[in-house]
Amino acid sequence: MASPLDGKVAVVTGTSRGVGLGIAHELLRAGATVIGCSRRPLDAMPGVADNPEWLARSSQRVCDQGDYRAIDHFVEQVVADYGRIDILVNNAGGTVPAPNVESIPGLVSQIQGAPASDDEYERTVLFHAFAIQMNLISPMWFAVRVFRQMREQDGVGSIVNISSGAGHPAGSPTLVSYGAAKSGLNHLTRSLAEEWGPKVRVNCLALGPTMTDNFKSFVLPKDDPNGEKYFHAVPMHRAGEPQEVGRAVVFLCGGTADFINGTTIEIDGGMMPGVLYEAGLKTITDLL
Ligand SMILES: NC(=O)c1ccc[n+]([C@@H]2O[C@H](COP(=O)([O-])OP(=O)(O)OC[C@H]3O[C@@H](n4cnc5c(N)ncnc54)[C@H](OP(=O)(O)O)[C@@H]3O)[C@@H](O)[C@H]2O)c1
């Protein structure tokens, strides 16, 4: 039986772990060829070694999305090797909660991966710039570069941006620059869909808490490691799983939802915006 994404070529950013890996695996399960990337070199995409078919249809490469020339080179190589790109999932990104927007502790900056500085003001402004770069500017760079390929090939391309409930208009104290970037990503989704239709559809998935190793380490409270109290505020009383995000990507790209365009779909178990951030802050404060 044919799979919905047979013959499609998908690029997913941030596939060394976490949500990106769940997305890559579900795209592979649906028949796509998947090229993933991250900053760290890996021999293969994690989790595919035992499945010869997935191994043959996947490739894990190095690309730092903070460098637009690296994005250009990566996309050029993917097209040279596979001939086209049908799907782009802009997944790489993220942050950690920060107790005060006006002074970012060194440890928070280090966990996020922002440039280090002994000067508190410099460290703080660079932390915010880094969050906006990784969660808004780099996904835009990737989308622009991949669109320049998609417009030259036959068929309709599909871009999916991975956003967050932190981008909700309700605001997100402790995730201020990240929330602003994700809010911008939701808006960018709409604008690009309007500019690039009908050649390329652009949609967005805004995630609530999703179980990854980083989420367990930096957001779930140490005295509630399974989130039994924490997830009480989520109507489904649990976090999402990376595979559930992947299945939503397959739904958006698999040919049955082609009139969904320019929209942001929440995958958050029905949580109320803003209710969850205090717990993440507690974890970070405990670590400081
Ligand atoms: N987990 C959640 O609860 C949650 C909630 C809402 C939204 N989200 C969103 O979901 C997405 C994935 O989050 P996650 O929780 O899976 O994060 P994660 O576990 O930290 O994984 C991030 C992935 O992106 C890669 N990456 C980081 N910086 C990169 C760069 N400059 N260039 C290329 N790749 C890079 C990482 O690999 P390397 O470090 O090797 O580069 C890793 O593969 C993010 O956009 C995040 O905002 C997650």
The ligand as an SDF file (V2000), in Angstrom:
LIG
                    3D

 48 52  0  0  0  0  0  0  0  0999 V2000
    9.9450   20.6570   24.1800 N   0  0  0  0  0  0  0  0  0  0  0  0
    8.9810   21.5040   24.4310 C   0  0  0  0  0  0  0  0  0  0  0  0
    8.3180   21.4190   25.4750 O   0  0  0  0  0  0  0  0  0  0  0  0
    8.6460   22.5890   23.4350 C   0  0  0  0  0  0  0  0  0  0  0  0
    7.5420   23.4160   23.7190 C   0  0  0  0  0  0  0  0  0  0  0  0
    7.2080   24.4060   22.8130 C   0  0  0  0  0  0  0  0  0  0  0  0
    7.9400   24.5640   21.6450 C   0  0  0  0  0  0  0  0  0  0  0  0
    9.0120   23.7680   21.3910 N   0  0  0  0  0  0  0  0  0  0  0  0
    9.7710   24.0060   20.1540 C   0  0  0  0  0  0  0  0  0  0  0  0
   10.0970   22.7620   19.5370 O   0  0  0  0  0  0  0  0  0  0  0  0
   11.3370   22.9030   18.8300 C   0  0  0  0  0  0  0  0  0  0  0  0
   12.2860   21.7820   19.2490 C   0  0  0  0  0  0  0  0  0  0  0  0
   12.4850   21.8770   20.6500 O   0  0  0  0  0  0  0  0  0  0  0  0
   13.1130   20.6790   21.5030 P   0  0  0  0  0  0  0  0  0  0  0  0
   12.4490   20.7380   22.8190 O   0  0  0  0  0  0  0  0  0  0  0  0
   13.1220   19.4230   20.7360 O   0  0  0  0  0  0  0  0  0  0  0  0
   14.6320   21.2280   21.6580 O   0  0  0  0  0  0  0  0  0  0  0  0
   15.9960   20.4390   21.9130 P   0  0  0  0  0  0  0  0  0  0  0  0
   15.7570   19.1440   22.5920 O   0  0  0  0  0  0  0  0  0  0  0  0
   16.9160   21.4240   22.5190 O   0  0  0  0  0  0  0  0  0  0  0  0
   16.5110   20.1020   20.4190 O   0  0  0  0  0  0  0  0  0  0  0  0
   16.8900   21.1410   19.5720 C   0  0  0  0  0  0  0  0  0  0  0  0
   17.4640   20.5560   18.2880 C   0  0  0  0  0  0  0  0  0  0  0  0
   17.8920   21.6410   17.4490 O   0  0  0  0  0  0  0  0  0  0  0  0
   19.2890   21.4990   17.1610 C   0  0  0  0  0  0  0  0  0  0  0  0
   19.8800   22.8450   17.0970 N   0  0  0  0  0  0  0  0  0  0  0  0
   20.0370   23.7280   18.1030 C   0  0  0  0  0  0  0  0  0  0  0  0
   20.6240   24.8490   17.6470 N   0  0  0  0  0  0  0  0  0  0  0  0
   20.8270   24.6750   16.3180 C   0  0  0  0  0  0  0  0  0  0  0  0
   21.4140   25.4710   15.2910 C   0  0  0  0  0  0  0  0  0  0  0  0
   21.9190   26.6860   15.5530 N   0  0  0  0  0  0  0  0  0  0  0  0
   21.4450   24.9700   14.0340 N   0  0  0  0  0  0  0  0  0  0  0  0
   20.9580   23.7320   13.7560 C   0  0  0  0  0  0  0  0  0  0  0  0
   20.4090   22.9290   14.6910 N   0  0  0  0  0  0  0  0  0  0  0  0
   20.3460   23.3930   15.9620 C   0  0  0  0  0  0  0  0  0  0  0  0
   19.8470   20.6520   18.3010 C   0  0  0  0  0  0  0  0  0  0  0  0
   21.0150   19.9420   17.9130 O   0  0  0  0  0  0  0  0  0  0  0  0
   22.5090   20.5200   18.2020 P   0  0  0  0  0  0  0  0  0  0  0  0
   22.5190   21.0210   19.6090 O   0  0  0  0  0  0  0  0  0  0  0  0
   23.3920   19.3530   17.9470 O   0  0  0  0  0  0  0  0  0  0  0  0
   22.7250   21.6030   17.1930 O   0  0  0  0  0  0  0  0  0  0  0  0
   18.6850   19.6850   18.5200 C   0  0  0  0  0  0  0  0  0  0  0  0
   18.7260   18.6740   17.5230 O   0  0  0  0  0  0  0  0  0  0  0  0
   11.8710   24.3110   19.1430 C   0  0  0  0  0  0  0  0  0  0  0  0
   11.5540   25.1900   18.0920 O   0  0  0  0  0  0  0  0  0  0  0  0
   11.1100   24.6910   20.4110 C   0  0  0  0  0  0  0  0  0  0  0  0
   10.9730   26.0850   20.5620 O   0  0  0  0  0  0  0  0  0  0  0  0
    9.3840   22.7740   22.2700 C   0  0  0  0  0  0  0  0  0  0  0  0
  1  2  1  0
  2  3  2  0
  2  4  1  0
  4  5  1  0
  4 48  2  0
  5  6  2  0
  6  7  1  0
  7  8  2  0
  8  9  1  0
  8 48  1  0
  9 10  1  0
  9 46  1  0
 10 11  1  0
 11 12  1  0
 11 44  1  0
 12 13  1  0
 13 14  1  0
 14 15  2  0
 14 16  1  0
 14 17  1  0
 17 18  1  0
 18 19  2  0
 18 20  1  0
 18 21  1  0
 21 22  1  0
 22 23  1  0
 23 24  1  0
 23 42  1  0
 24 25  1  0
 25 26  1  0
 25 36  1  0
 26 27  1  0
 26 35  1  0
 27 28  2  0
 28 29  1  0
 29 30  1  0
 29 35  2  0
 30 31  1  0
 30 32  2  0
 32 33  1  0
 33 34  2  0
 34 35  1  0
 36 37  1  0
 36 42  1  0
 37 38  1  0
 38 39  2  0
 38 40  1  0
 38 41  1  0
 42 43  1  0
 44 45  1  0
 44 46  1  0
 46 47  1  0
M  CHG  2   8   1  16  -1
M  END
$$$$
